[in-house]
Amino acid sequence: MKAAAAKTKAARKSGSRLREQASLPKRESAPRDQLLYLIAAGLAIATILIYVNSLANGFVFDDHELVGRPALKRLAEIPSLLTGSYRPLRDVSYAIDFAVWGSKAMGFHATNILIHVANTLMVFALARTVTREYIYAALGTLFFAVHPMQPDAVTYVAGRRDLLFTLFYLSAFHFYLAYRRYTQSPERPNYNKGRAVLLYAGFGVLWVLSLMSKEMAVSLPLFLFAWNFCEAWEISDLSWPRRFVRTLRASFARDKWLYIALVCAGAAFGLYTLFIANASVRVRGLEFNYWGGSFYTNVLTALRVHAWYLKQLVVPTPIVQYFGAFDVSSSFDWRAGLALLLVGGLITLGFVLLDRDRRLSFAIFSYFILLLPVSQIIPHHELLADHYLYLPLASFGLFVAVLVQGLSSRRRGVRWIAIGTAAAAITVLGAITVVRNRVYRDDLSLWTANYAEAPNSTRAVFNLAGQYAQRFPARAAELYERCIALDPSYTAAYINLAALYQTRDKARRMEELVNSGFALPDSATIGDEQKDPSRFRAGLLTALALSKGAQGDQKAAEDLLLKAIDTCPFLTEPYDLLALRYTKTDRGKEIAILRREVEANPAALQAAQYLAQALLDEKRSDEAEAYLKDIVNKWPDDFFANFQLGKIFQSRNDCAQAERCFIRAQAAAQAPDDAKTVELTLKGLAIQCK
């Protein structure tokens, strides 16, 4: 009995580090404070040095669409960004970047690096809270800071979502810990309730900001619960199941109203994201398009993705875009079995370690909790991505820090071996990251690398073909054909290839591919890039029209384009090709086809602009005015519409209206020539309206 009691006492002592953090830490001595600042500065400098070569990179892939929006060019649009954006905090940060840096990509990359540095320091604070040792906390933090999986969030401007969500997520967690230390410390029984409320409110505000940056922040309630669960775990003579249930109850009782509030808020946010914001194209109403076709195959695929992530932590092989590069499970095979053993074994290890070192348990539990929102419980169109590991790598770093600390406590020789091994690993990982940063230099380097990493990814093949289309059309054609071979339902590949195949021989080859596409059943034309069989058929008709035109049969080409529009009114390419054809032959038909496109696609900005310009060219300014006003209502920062409306009002001597339009156009102007044109026009208006 005495031996059991002694064992229980020793186990409690060895596993007490996590719970100790709920108490108020003692004041550090001055030398310790200085060491803390030096290590924090060293971590910041090391992080900057690892990513400094990314400052020479440009904008790539999604950056062009996300950063190129006119609404981001003015700080006055921040209120509309907060209320109308899918991820409002990310967009607001881009608007601030424009105000500070202008349109230079270097400034956006600099902001990403600075936010990553801030996140690194917060991970260090968490690791130090758990380990109580600077050296081990710093080692674990460096695994987070320099890991080669991080450039997909840090070096890629569109990765700002992960950086910001992590910034506010970790800030919220630190506020929660501060609240707990302040209110539950035996040294401060009569604490200031006002300060406690501020800490509590700060936690809530920061979590909301994290949600406004990225949906993965919805996991925070479980993250807090895992912390409290591991902290509350005790070793006693009770059976393990009874201790487990008792710890669950104690952890929930500690902050039950907070958990209830957070879970309700998180559920409401999740419902909004799925069913109002339509965040996943694999969710339509209450219908889920599971990976592999069923919930069972979806689970098998998700398990294999988790196993892949675990491999990436230890042996990183980053991939730009995984689309089409990761095959979906259709049945239980050896890969799914291995993934089940690996993932299930690691989670089981987390529970086993509760009696040995609860800090390791928390690192394991928190890692899987952070990945839970992207674990395809509700299927998402992006099966996996490197940037999903951005914050979970903090848990991995924490695991490494505690593990090295545990090994170091055995004997002096083991300590230096453990620290040296960790330092060597960090050096290798950092070197890989420096090289990896250059992959994001421009679109050509990005898709060249992605094609080398995942030659069966249709997205990589298609986008690399687009980079070659102007400079090396023959190579682009080869890649488009490969894209069609990999995915015969890839509509855009047919159209782009037909635009390249403009000789008679090549046009006949194109017709062969199109006919093969027409032979596909509707079920084979539906995928993540293609949801509507009619859209695919219309794309084939468009490609066939291009081939007929290349062979000189213009009447057949026109008929096929009209048939494509009848088949799918939402496909823009046949409208554009017809409008271009009619521009040279019949302006009336051009205006008619553009009207039809605008009616079918109210969000088609370019079509509305072309229609307004065609009407202006025909001196039909009253009709053009209606379309220009509609454009301004939908896109207030559109330069073309504001400027042309100003010209119409100027022609009517409506000086006040004209000036307002020109000023809006001036604010929206991106090209120097546009800005100069508006400036000269405003001077002319001032003379006209004296």
Secondary structure, 3 states (H helix, E strand, C coil): CHHHHHHHHHHHHHCCHHHHCCCCCCCCCHHHHHHHHHHHHHHHHHHHHHHHHHHHCCCCCHHHHHHCCHHHHCHHHHHHHHHHCCCHHHHHHHHHHHHHHCCCHHHHHHHHHHHHHHHHHHHHHHHHHHHCCHHHHHHHHHHHHHCCCCHHHHCCHHHHHHHHHHHHHHHHHHHHHHHHHHHHCCCCCCCCHHHHHHHHHHHHHHHHHHHCCCHHHHHHHHHHHHHHHHHHCCCCCCCHHHHHHHHHHHHHHHCHHHHHHHHHHHHHHHHHHHHCCCCCCCEECCEECCHHHCHHHHHHHHHHHHHHHHHHHHCCCCCCCCCCCCCCCCCCCHHHHHHHHHHHHHHHHHHHHHHCCHHHHHHHHHHHHHHHHHCCCCCCCCCCCHHHHCCHHHHHHHHHHHHHHHHHCCCHHHHHHHHHHHHHHHHHHHHHHHHHHHHHCCHHHHHHHHHHHCCCCHHHHHHHHHHHCCCCHHHHHHHHHHHHHHCCCCHHHHHHHHHHCCCHHHHHHHHHHHHHHHCCCHHHHCCCCCCCHHHHHHHHHHHHHHHHHHCCCHHHHHHHHHHHHHHCCCCHHHHHHHHHHHHHHCHHHHHHHHHHHHHHCCCCHHHHHHHHHHHHHCCCHHHHHHHHHHHHHHCCCCHHHHHHHHHHHHHCCCHHHHHHHHHHHHHHCCCHHHHHHHHHHHHHHHHHCC
